[in-house]
Amino acid sequence: MTKATRGTDPGRRKGPVGAPDGGDPAALTDAGAGAGAGLDSAEVAELEALVGEWVTVPDLAQRWRVPVTRVRTYLSDKELLALRLGPNRALHIPAKFADGSGPRPELRGTLTVLSDGGMDDAEMLRWLFTLDPTLAGGMAPIDALAGHRTEVRRRAALTAL
């Protein structure tokens, strides 16, 4: 390949490598990770308030003592969800998605069930953090996952249909 044609290969993916479409996993969407550009500022503010505590990708990587690229891989593999928040629109992950050394193990299967049912990332975040009075203790599904994973996933499958 000559210098003049380098980078112009028609079979080459456009954009940086990392996300499923060949783009940067940090730029999975414009408004939220995986939620698409359809989220307006009111919806982002609603999700931000609903979730409560958020952590940035670099902060989470530091907490887990892993490279930032590992956290981005968790995002692209749908082991975590994130939303772009703040004035610099940095990716923020709900703090409840993390345990001491990585993503909560029970979260991945639940996210898979919701995603397979057609929910986008914003809908999954909303569902996981909305209080459900019919769950044990009237808690949100994210809080019930640790002790009632099967029940949460059953409801996720029914909701996602």
KELO-597918 format. One line per 5 residues: their letters; for each residue z, x, y negated of N, C-alpha, C, O. Coordinates in Angstrom, 2 decimals, m for minus. Layout:
<rs>
A = Z,X,Y,Z,X,Y,Z,X,Y,Z,X,Y ~ ...
</rs>
This chain:
<rs>
MTKAT = 0.00,0.85,1.18,0.00,0.00,0.00,0.00,0.90,m1.24,0.80,1.83,m1.33 ~ m0.87,0.62,m2.16,m0.95,1.44,m3.37,0.04,0.94,m4.39,0.59,m0.16,m4.28 ~ 0.27,1.77,m5.40,1.19,1.38,m6.46,0.74,0.11,m7.16,1.56,m0.72,m7.55 ~ m0.55,m0.04,m7.31,m1.09,m1.19,m8.05,m0.83,m2.50,m7.30,m0.69,m3.54,m7.94 ~ m0.77,m2.46,m5.97,m0.60,m3.70,m5.22,0.82,m3.91,m4.72,1.11,m4.96,m4.15
RGTDP = 1.71,m2.94,m4.91,3.08,m3.07,m4.42,3.74,m4.30,m5.04,3.69,m4.50,m6.25 ~ 4.36,m5.12,m4.19,5.06,m6.30,m4.68,4.17,m7.50,m4.88,4.65,m8.56,m5.28 ~ 2.88,m7.37,m4.61,1.99,m8.51,m4.80,1.46,m9.05,m3.49,0.50,m9.81,m3.47 ~ 2.08,m8.66,m2.38,1.67,m9.12,m1.06,1.81,m10.64,m1.00,2.91,m11.15,m1.21 ~ 0.72,m11.38,m0.71,0.80,m12.84,m0.68,1.72,m13.38,0.40,2.20,m14.51,0.27
GRRKG = 2.00,m12.61,1.47,2.90,m13.06,2.51,4.36,m12.79,2.20,5.25,m13.23,2.94 ~ 4.61,m12.09,1.13,5.97,m11.71,0.75,6.70,m12.91,0.17,6.13,m13.69,m0.60 ~ 7.97,m13.05,0.55,8.78,m14.13,0.00,9.01,m13.90,m1.48,9.12,m12.76,m1.93 ~ 9.09,m14.98,m2.21,9.34,m14.89,m3.64,10.84,m14.84,m3.87,11.60,m15.51,m3.17 ~ 11.26,m14.05,m4.82,12.66,m13.99,m5.18,13.43,m13.02,m4.31,12.90,m12.54,m3.30
PVGAP = 14.67,m12.72,m4.69,15.49,m11.80,m3.93,15.82,m12.35,m2.54,15.80,m13.56,m2.32 ~ 16.11,m11.45,m1.63,16.44,m11.84,m0.27,17.89,m12.32,m0.21,18.74,m11.83,m0.96 ~ 18.18,m13.28,0.68,19.58,m13.68,0.89,19.74,m15.13,1.24,20.39,m15.44,2.23 ~ 19.19,m16.02,0.47,19.31,m17.44,0.74,18.23,m17.85,1.72,17.26,m17.12,1.92 ~ 18.38,m19.04,2.36,17.41,m19.46,3.36,15.97,m19.47,2.86,15.05,m19.24,3.65
DGGDP = 15.75,m19.72,1.58,14.40,m19.76,1.05,13.94,m18.39,0.55,12.87,m18.27,m0.06 ~ 14.76,m17.36,0.82,14.42,m16.02,0.36,15.01,m15.70,m0.99,14.88,m14.57,m1.47 ~ 15.65,m16.66,m1.62,16.25,m16.45,m2.93,17.65,m15.90,m2.83,18.17,m15.69,m1.74 ~ 18.25,m15.68,m3.96,19.60,m15.14,m4.05,20.60,m16.20,m3.60,20.54,m17.32,m4.11 ~ 21.52,m15.89,m2.67,22.50,m16.88,m2.27,23.42,m17.29,m3.41,24.03,m18.36,m3.36
AALTD = 23.54,m16.45,m4.43,24.34,m16.82,m5.58,23.66,m17.88,m6.41,24.30,m18.54,m7.23 ~ 22.37,m18.05,m6.20,21.62,m19.04,m6.96,21.12,m20.14,m6.03,19.98,m20.59,m6.15 ~ 21.97,m20.55,m5.13,21.56,m21.56,m4.15,21.07,m22.82,m4.84,20.20,m23.51,m4.31 ~ 21.61,m23.13,m5.99,21.11,m24.24,m6.78,21.33,m23.95,m8.25,21.91,m22.93,m8.62 ~ 20.86,m24.84,m9.05,21.07,m24.70,m10.47,22.45,m25.17,m10.87,23.13,m24.48,m11.64
AGAGA = 22.89,m26.32,m10.37,24.17,m26.89,m10.79,25.29,m26.64,m9.80,26.44,m26.49,m10.22 ~ 25.00,m26.58,m8.54,26.03,m26.38,m7.54,25.41,m25.76,m6.32,24.20,m25.83,m6.13 ~ 26.21,m25.16,m5.50,25.68,m24.50,m4.31,25.21,m25.54,m3.32,26.02,m26.19,m2.67 ~ 23.91,m25.70,m3.20,23.34,m26.62,m2.23,23.24,m28.04,m2.71,22.63,m28.87,m2.04 ~ 23.81,m28.36,m3.85,23.82,m29.74,m4.32,22.56,m30.09,m5.09,22.31,m31.27,m5.34
GAGLD = 21.79,m29.13,m5.47,20.56,m29.39,m6.19,20.78,m29.48,m7.68,21.91,m29.51,m8.16 ~ 19.68,m29.53,m8.40,19.75,m29.55,m9.86,20.11,m30.94,m10.37,20.18,m31.14,m11.58 ~ 20.34,m31.89,m9.49,20.62,m33.26,m9.89,22.01,m33.50,m10.43,22.29,m34.58,m10.94 ~ 22.91,m32.53,m10.33,24.26,m32.73,m10.84,24.28,m32.57,m12.35,23.84,m31.55,m12.88 ~ 24.79,m33.57,m13.03,24.95,m33.42,m14.47,26.35,m32.90,m14.77,27.16,m32.76,m13.85
SAEVA = 26.63,m32.63,m16.02,27.91,m32.02,m16.38,29.09,m32.93,m16.07,30.18,m32.45,m15.77 ~ 28.90,m34.24,m16.14,29.99,m35.17,m15.82,30.32,m35.11,m14.33,31.50,m35.16,m13.95 ~ 29.30,m35.01,m13.48,29.54,m34.91,m12.04,30.21,m33.59,m11.68,31.10,m33.55,m10.82 ~ 29.80,m32.52,m12.33,30.42,m31.22,m12.09,31.89,m31.28,m12.53,32.76,m30.79,m11.82 ~ 32.16,m31.87,m13.68,33.54,m31.99,m14.17,34.38,m32.85,m13.22,35.55,m32.55,m12.99
ELEAL = 33.79,m33.91,m12.68,34.51,m34.77,m11.73,34.88,m33.98,m10.47,36.02,m34.06,m10.01 ~ 33.93,m33.23,m9.92,34.21,m32.42,m8.74,35.23,m31.32,m9.03,36.11,m31.04,m8.22 ~ 35.11,m30.72,m10.20,36.04,m29.66,m10.58,37.47,m30.20,m10.62,38.40,m29.55,m10.14 ~ 37.65,m31.40,m11.19,38.97,m32.01,m11.26,39.45,m32.48,m9.89,40.63,m32.34,m9.55 ~ 38.56,m33.04,m9.10,38.91,m33.56,m7.78,39.42,m32.44,m6.87,40.43,m32.62,m6.18
VGEWV = 38.75,m31.32,m6.87,39.11,m30.20,m6.01,40.38,m29.52,m6.51,41.26,m29.17,m5.71 ~ 40.49,m29.34,m7.80,41.69,m28.72,m8.36,41.58,m27.21,m8.45,41.05,m26.69,m9.43 ~ 42.07,m26.50,m7.44,42.12,m25.04,m7.49,40.85,m24.43,m6.90,40.44,m24.75,m5.78 ~ 40.24,m23.54,m7.68,39.01,m22.86,m7.28,39.23,m21.36,m7.32,40.14,m20.87,m7.99 ~ 38.39,m20.64,m6.58,38.44,m19.18,m6.60,37.00,m18.66,m6.65,36.11,m19.23,m6.02
TVPDL = 36.79,m17.59,m7.40,35.44,m17.03,m7.52,35.10,m16.21,m6.28,35.99,m15.82,m5.51 ~ 33.82,m15.96,m6.10,33.36,m15.17,m4.95,33.98,m13.77,m4.95,34.49,m13.34,m3.92 ~ 33.96,m13.02,m6.08,34.57,m11.69,m6.06,36.08,m11.72,m5.78,36.60,m10.86,m5.08 ~ 36.77,m12.73,m6.32,38.20,m12.84,m6.07,38.49,m13.11,m4.60,39.43,m12.55,m4.03 ~ 37.69,m13.95,m3.99,37.86,m14.26,m2.57,37.55,m13.04,m1.71,38.26,m12.77,m0.74
AQRWR = 36.52,m12.31,m2.06,36.17,m11.08,m1.33,37.32,m10.08,m1.42,37.65,m9.42,m0.43 ~ 37.91,m9.97,m2.58,39.03,m9.05,m2.75,40.24,m9.51,m1.93,40.91,m8.69,m1.30 ~ 40.51,m10.79,m1.94,41.64,m11.33,m1.17,41.45,m11.07,0.32,42.41,m10.72,1.01 ~ 40.23,m11.25,0.82,39.95,m11.07,2.24,39.64,m9.62,2.60,39.51,m9.28,3.78 ~ 39.52,m8.76,1.58,39.18,m7.35,1.78,37.85,m7.20,2.52,37.73,m6.44,3.49
VPVTR = 36.86,m7.94,2.03,35.50,m7.86,2.58,34.54,m7.67,1.41,34.91,m7.94,0.27 ~ 33.33,m7.23,1.67,32.35,m7.11,0.59,31.96,m8.50,0.05,32.04,m9.49,0.77 ~ 31.56,m8.54,m1.19,31.11,m9.80,m1.80,29.95,m10.38,m0.99,29.81,m11.60,m0.89 ~ 29.12,m9.53,m0.43,27.98,m10.01,0.35,28.43,m10.81,1.57,27.72,m11.72,1.99 ~ 29.59,m10.49,2.13,30.10,m11.26,3.27,30.43,m12.68,2.84,30.13,m13.64,3.56
VRTYL = 31.06,m12.84,1.67,31.39,m14.17,1.17,30.10,m14.94,0.88,30.02,m16.14,1.16 ~ 29.10,m14.26,0.34,27.81,m14.92,0.09,27.14,m15.33,1.40,26.45,m16.34,1.45 ~ 27.34,m14.56,2.45,26.82,m14.93,3.76,27.52,m16.18,4.27,26.88,m17.07,4.84 ~ 28.83,m16.27,4.07,29.56,m17.48,4.44,28.97,m18.69,3.72,28.87,m19.78,4.29 ~ 28.60,m18.50,2.46,28.00,m19.60,1.69,26.62,m19.97,2.25,26.32,m21.15,2.43
SDKEL = 25.80,m18.98,2.51,24.46,m19.29,3.00,24.48,m19.84,4.43,23.58,m20.59,4.82 ~ 25.51,m19.48,5.21,25.65,m20.01,6.57,26.39,m21.34,6.61,26.63,m21.88,7.69 ~ 26.74,m21.87,5.46,27.44,m23.15,5.34,28.82,m23.13,5.99,29.27,m24.14,6.53 ~ 29.48,m21.97,5.95,30.87,m21.90,6.38,31.77,m22.19,5.19,32.96,m22.50,5.35 ~ 31.20,m22.10,4.00,31.88,m22.40,2.74,30.91,m23.16,1.85,29.69,m23.08,2.03
LALRL = 31.45,m23.89,0.90,30.66,m24.53,m0.15,31.15,m24.00,m1.49,32.30,m23.58,m1.61 ~ 30.29,m24.02,m2.48,30.67,m23.55,m3.80,30.00,m24.41,m4.86,29.06,m25.16,m4.59 ~ 30.52,m24.29,m6.06,30.00,m25.02,m7.21,29.98,m24.06,m8.38,30.88,m23.24,m8.54 ~ 28.94,m24.15,m9.21,28.86,m23.31,m10.40,29.69,m23.94,m11.51,29.46,m25.08,m11.92 ~ 30.68,m23.17,m11.98,31.61,m23.66,m12.99,31.76,m22.66,m14.13,31.42,m21.48,m13.99
GPNRA = 32.28,m23.15,m15.23,32.61,m22.28,m16.35,31.42,m21.95,m17.22,30.28,m22.32,m16.92 ~ 31.69,m21.24,m18.31,30.63,m20.92,m19.26,29.56,m20.00,m18.69,28.41,m20.06,m19.11 ~ 29.93,m19.14,m17.72,28.94,m18.25,m17.14,28.35,m18.81,m15.84,27.54,m18.15,m15.18 ~ 28.76,m20.02,m15.47,28.26,m20.73,m14.29,28.40,m19.89,m13.02,27.50,m19.87,m12.18 ~ 29.53,m19.21,m12.89,29.80,m18.42,m11.70,30.12,m19.34,m10.52,30.63,m20.44,m10.71
LHIPA = 29.81,m18.87,m9.33,30.12,m19.65,m8.13,31.62,m19.66,m7.91,32.28,m18.62,m7.92 ~ 32.15,m20.86,m7.70,33.57,m21.04,m7.40,33.68,m21.80,m6.09,32.95,m22.76,m5.84 ~ 34.60,m21.36,m5.25,34.84,m21.95,m3.94,36.20,m22.63,m3.97,37.15,m22.07,m4.51 ~ 36.31,m23.84,m3.41,37.63,m24.48,m3.36,38.63,m23.58,m2.63,38.35,m23.09,m1.54 ~ 39.80,m23.38,m3.24,40.82,m22.50,m2.65,41.27,m23.01,m1.28,41.66,m22.21,m0.44
KFADG = 41.22,m24.30,m1.05,41.65,m24.86,0.23,40.69,m24.54,1.37,41.01,m24.80,2.53 ~ 39.53,m23.99,1.06,38.58,m23.61,2.10,38.95,m22.27,2.74,38.39,m21.91,3.78 ~ 39.86,m21.54,2.14,40.17,m20.19,2.58,41.54,m20.11,3.23,42.50,m20.75,2.78 ~ 41.63,m19.32,4.29,42.94,m18.96,4.80,43.14,m17.48,4.51,42.42,m16.93,3.67 ~ 44.06,m16.83,5.15,44.40,m15.45,4.81,43.32,m14.43,5.03,43.29,m13.41,4.34
SGPRP = 42.40,m14.67,5.98,41.44,m13.62,6.31,39.99,m14.07,6.32,39.11,m13.27,6.63 ~ 39.71,m15.31,5.99,38.35,m15.80,5.98,38.31,m17.30,5.79,39.33,m17.91,5.46 ~ 37.15,m17.91,5.99,37.06,m19.37,5.87,37.92,m20.04,6.94,38.07,m19.52,8.05 ~ 38.48,m21.18,6.60,39.26,m21.92,7.60,38.36,m22.22,8.80,37.26,m22.75,8.62 ~ 38.80,m21.90,10.01,37.94,m22.05,11.18,37.52,m23.49,11.45,36.42,m23.71,11.96
ELRGT = 38.35,m24.45,11.13,38.02,m25.85,11.39,37.03,m26.42,10.38,36.51,m27.53,10.58 ~ 36.76,m25.69,9.32,35.90,m26.20,8.25,34.43,m26.19,8.64,33.69,m27.12,8.32 ~ 33.99,m25.14,9.32,32.56,m24.99,9.62,31.99,m26.18,10.39,30.95,m26.72,10.00 ~ 32.64,m26.60,11.46,32.15,m27.73,12.24,32.11,m29.01,11.44,31.20,m29.82,11.59 ~ 33.11,m29.20,10.59,33.14,m30.40,9.75,32.00,m30.39,8.75,31.35,m31.41,8.55
LTVLS = 31.74,m29.25,8.13,30.62,m29.13,7.19,29.30,m29.36,7.91,28.38,m29.96,7.35 ~ 29.19,m28.89,9.14,27.98,m29.10,9.93,27.75,m30.58,10.20,26.64,m31.07,10.06 ~ 28.81,m31.29,10.59,28.70,m32.72,10.86,28.24,m33.46,9.61,27.34,m34.29,9.67 ~ 28.86,m33.16,8.47,28.50,m33.83,7.22,27.08,m33.49,6.79,26.33,m34.37,6.37 ~ 26.71,m32.23,6.91,25.36,m31.80,6.53,24.31,m32.42,7.44,23.28,m32.89,6.97
DGGMD = 24.57,m32.43,8.75,23.63,m33.04,9.69,23.47,m34.53,9.44,22.44,m35.12,9.77 ~ 24.50,m35.14,8.86,24.43,m36.55,8.53,23.69,m36.84,7.23,23.56,m37.99,6.83 ~ 23.21,m35.78,6.57,22.39,m35.97,5.38,23.12,m35.80,4.05,22.53,m36.02,3.00 ~ 24.37,m35.40,4.09,25.10,m35.21,2.83,24.71,m33.88,2.20,24.52,m32.88,2.89 ~ 24.60,m33.87,0.88,24.40,m32.60,0.18,25.77,m31.99,m0.12,26.80,m32.60,0.18
DAEML = 25.78,m30.82,m0.69,27.04,m30.10,m0.90,28.00,m30.86,m1.81,29.20,m30.88,m1.55 ~ 27.48,m31.46,m2.87,28.34,m32.21,m3.79,28.98,m33.40,m3.07,30.16,m33.67,m3.26 ~ 28.20,m34.10,m2.26,28.74,m35.23,m1.51,29.79,m34.77,m0.50,30.80,m35.45,m0.30 ~ 29.55,m33.62,0.13,30.53,m33.10,1.08,31.84,m32.73,0.37,32.92,m33.05,0.86 ~ 31.74,m32.08,m0.78,32.95,m31.74,m1.54,33.71,m33.01,m1.93,34.93,m33.08,m1.78
RWLFT = 32.98,m33.98,m2.43,33.60,m35.24,m2.84,34.31,m35.90,m1.66,35.44,m36.36,m1.80 ~ 33.65,m35.96,m0.51,34.23,m36.61,0.66,35.47,m35.86,1.14,36.49,m36.48,1.45 ~ 35.39,m34.55,1.20,36.51,m33.75,1.70,37.76,m33.83,0.83,38.88,m33.73,1.34 ~ 37.59,m34.00,m0.47,38.73,m33.94,m1.38,39.19,m35.31,m1.89,40.15,m35.39,m2.65 ~ 38.52,m36.38,m1.47,38.93,m37.73,m1.89,40.02,m38.24,m0.95,39.86,m38.20,0.27
LDPTL = 41.11,m38.73,m1.52,42.20,m39.25,m0.71,41.72,m40.40,0.16,40.95,m41.25,m0.28 ~ 42.18,m40.42,1.40,41.85,m41.48,2.35,43.15,m42.07,2.86,43.83,m41.46,3.69 ~ 43.51,m43.26,2.38,44.79,m43.86,2.77,44.88,m44.18,4.26,45.98,m44.39,4.77 ~ 43.75,m44.22,4.97,43.79,m44.53,6.40,44.03,m43.29,7.26,44.29,m43.41,8.46 ~ 43.94,m42.10,6.67,44.26,m40.88,7.41,45.77,m40.71,7.48,46.50,m41.23,6.63
AGGMA = 46.25,m39.99,8.48,47.68,m39.75,8.63,48.27,m39.22,7.32,47.81,m38.20,6.81 ~ 49.25,m39.90,6.80,49.88,m39.48,5.56,49.10,m39.84,4.32,49.52,m39.47,3.22 ~ 47.99,m40.54,4.44,47.19,m40.93,3.29,46.65,m39.74,2.51,46.60,m39.77,1.28 ~ 46.25,m38.71,3.22,45.80,m37.49,2.56,44.29,m37.39,2.54,43.58,m38.21,3.13 ~ 43.80,m36.38,1.86,42.36,m36.10,1.82,41.96,m35.44,3.14,42.77,m34.76,3.76
PIDAL = 40.70,m35.63,3.56,40.25,m35.00,4.80,40.48,m33.49,4.85,40.80,m32.96,5.92 ~ 40.32,m32.79,3.74,40.53,m31.34,3.74,41.96,m30.99,4.11,42.20,m29.98,4.76 ~ 42.92,m31.83,3.71,44.32,m31.58,4.02,44.66,m31.98,5.46,45.59,m31.44,6.05 ~ 43.91,m32.93,6.00,44.17,m33.42,7.36,43.50,m32.55,8.43,43.82,m32.67,9.61 ~ 42.56,m31.71,8.03,41.80,m30.91,9.01,42.68,m30.08,9.93,42.39,m29.99,11.13
AGHRT = 43.72,m29.46,9.41,44.53,m28.55,10.21,45.15,m29.24,11.42,45.16,m28.66,12.51 ~ 45.67,m30.44,11.26,46.35,m31.10,12.37,45.58,m32.23,13.01,45.93,m32.69,14.10 ~ 44.53,m32.69,12.35,43.78,m33.86,12.83,42.28,m33.61,12.78,41.51,m34.47,12.35 ~ 41.85,m32.44,13.22,40.45,m32.04,13.12,39.51,m33.03,13.81,38.48,m33.40,13.24 ~ 39.85,m33.48,14.99,38.99,m34.40,15.73,38.81,m35.71,14.98,37.70,m36.23,14.88
EVRRR = 39.90,m36.24,14.45,39.83,m37.50,13.70,39.01,m37.34,12.43,38.21,m38.21,12.09 ~ 39.19,m36.23,11.73,38.43,m35.98,10.50,36.94,m35.88,10.83,36.11,m36.45,10.12 ~ 36.60,m35.17,11.89,35.18,m35.02,12.25,34.59,m36.35,12.73,33.42,m36.62,12.47 ~ 35.36,m37.15,13.41,34.88,m38.46,13.83,34.54,m39.30,12.59,33.49,m39.93,12.53 ~ 35.44,m39.28,11.63,35.19,m40.02,10.38,34.02,m39.43,9.60,33.24,m40.16,8.98
AALTA = 33.90,m38.12,9.64,32.79,m37.46,8.96,31.47,m37.92,9.56,30.52,m38.20,8.84 ~ 31.42,m38.01,10.88,30.19,m38.44,11.55,29.87,m39.89,11.20,28.71,m40.23,10.98 ~ 30.87,m40.72,11.14,30.65,m42.14,10.78,30.24,m42.28,9.32,29.36,m43.07,8.99 ~ 30.87,m41.50,8.45,30.56,m41.57,7.02,29.16,m41.05,6.73,28.44,m41.61,5.90 ~ 28.79,m40.00,7.40,27.51,m39.35,7.13,26.31,m40.15,7.64,25.18,m39.89,7.24
L = 26.56,m41.12,8.50,25.45,m41.91,9.03,24.91,m42.78,7.97,23.96,m43.53,8.22
</rs>
